[in-house]
Amino acid sequence: MSHSHFIIHKPYGYLSQFIYELKRKKKLLGELYDFPKGTMAIGRLDEDSEGLLLLTTDGMISEIIRSKKVEKEYYVQVDGIITQDAIDQLQKGVEIGFNGTKYMTKPCTAKLITAIPAFGARGKKIRDERHGPTTWASITVSEGKFRQIRKMTAAVGFPTLRLVRVRVGNIHLNDLQAGEVVAVESFE
């Protein structure tokens, strides 16, 4: 049986799923493209996060990509001018809450981004500069706890305002526009 694979730029405000059982109306991935039956998201991005999301009909590929061997890189816009000390703390690992207990994140790669990424405007306005400056950082992790990146930046005193996944393994978001879907032969 041949499988289908897709690379998408999940827009802000969409759930990383196809079915939502609760009564509230939510935007789902199926609204972006006519995906084949059995398509699933590999990992998740929160409703208020954006960026690279891989979809497949192959459960085995999904397991491999979600494993801790595959790095995920995020560009994160934070409240305030992030310090080198905060970047150093992120790299060493910080304590966050996870499932009601304290969790120490694994060491990761974190760095300041000096050029503002050209993602275009988000669906919902973040805020303007009158509320103080913002900065962008890159954080690359090989784990993915619930809302981990947001919890990490908050733990070092710089709450996340915008979060965009730009890379999964060797697959990059590149110039894919929000809502754009590309069918691919494989994720190699």
N, C-alpha and C positions, 0 to 999 in steps of 0.2 A: 504494500500500500504506500502510495506516495503522500507526503505530508506537505502542508502549506506553511510558509513562514513570512512574517511581516515585521517591518521596522516602522514605528510610528513616532510622531512627536505629539505626546499627549498634551492637550491644552489644559490650562487652568480650569477648574470647575467640573472636570469629568472624573467619574469613578473608573478604576482600573478593572472593570468587570462588565459582563454582558447582561446579567440578570440582577435585579435589585428587588427583594421581596417586600420591603417595607412600603408603607403607603405614600411617603413623600416622593415627589417627582424628582428624579436625579438624571443627569446626563450620563449616558453609558457609551462604551466604546463602539457598540454596534451602530450608533448614529453617524460615525465617521466614515464607514466603508461597509461594503457588503461582504463580510467575512464568511468563510465556509463554516458549516456546522462543526462543532467540536473545537473551535479556536479558543485558546486560553492565553491570558497574560502570563508572562514569565516574570514572577515577582510583582510588586505593586508600586505605584506612586500614589500618595494621598490625593484626595480630591483637590486640595489647594497647592499641590506640587505639579510641576510640568516636566516635559522633556522626553528623553529616549525611553521607549517601552518596546520590548520585543514580544511578539505574539507568535504562537505556533499551534499546530494540531498534534504535535509530537511530545507526549509526556516525558519521554526519556531525555530529549534535548532540554526541556524545562528543568528537570532535576539537575542536569550538569551545569547549566548556566546559573541556577540559584545556589550552587555549592559555594563554599568559602574560597575555592580556588580562583573564582572569577571576580576581578575588581570592578567596582562601580564608582564612577567619578561624578561629583555633583559640583555645580557652581551655585554658591549661596550668597545672596545679598543680605547683609546684616545691618542692624540698627547701630549706628556709630562707626567710628574709625577703629577697626580691629587692630589690636596690638600684636607685636611679635611674640610677646609673652603668651597671649591667648592662642596664637598659632602653635607655639611650642607645646602648650598644654594639650591641645587637640591631637597633636602628633603622638604624644606619649600615651594618651588614653585619659578619659575623664569619667567620673562617676555620674551615671544617669539612673533614673527610675525605670524599671521594666517589670511588668506584671506584679507590681506591688512590692518589689524588692530592689535593692541597690545593685547596679551592674556596672562593672568597669569596662569601658570600651577597649577594644584591641588597638595597639598602635596603628596609626594610619599615616597617610601623606596629606599634609595641609600646607597651603601657601596663599599668600596675598595675590590677588589679580589686580594689576594696575590699570589695564584697559577695560572699560565697561563693555561687557559682552553685548553683541548685537542681536538680542533675541526678539526685539520689537516689543511693543507695549503688551502688557498682560491684559487679559479680559477684564479684570477688576483692578482699578487704580490702587497702587500700594499706598502712597502718600507722597507729599511733595517735600522739597528741601527745607521748607519753613520749620518742619518738625525735627530738624537736625540732619547731619550728614549720614550717608550710608557708604558701605564699602562691600566689595565682592571678594570672596575667597574660593579656592578650589579645595575640596575634601574628597579623598579617594579611600574607600573602605572595602574590605573583603567580607564584611558581615552586614546584616541588614535588619536590625531590631526595629520594632514599631516606632516610627517617627524619630529614628535615631539621630539623624543629622541635626534636626531642629533641637532636640534635647541636648546634643553636644554643644552647639553654639550658645544656647541659653546657659549651659553649665559654666561657660567661660565669660559670661556677662555680655554677650552680643546676640540678642534674639534674632532669629531668622525672619526676614520679611518676604523673601522670594527664594524658591528652591527649584533648580533645573538640573535634571540628570543629563549629562553630556556624553557619557561613555559607559558601556558595559563590555568588559573584556577588550577586544580589539575593534568593537563596533562603535562608531562615533555618530553623534547627532548631526554634525556638520551643518549644512544649510537647510536642513529639513524645516519647513515652516509649521507652526502650531496647527494641528489637525491633519497634517499631511501623512499619508500612508503609502509605503512602498513594499510591494511583494518582492521577496528575494528567494533564490534557490536554496540557500543555506545560511547559517550564521558563521561561516568560516572566515 
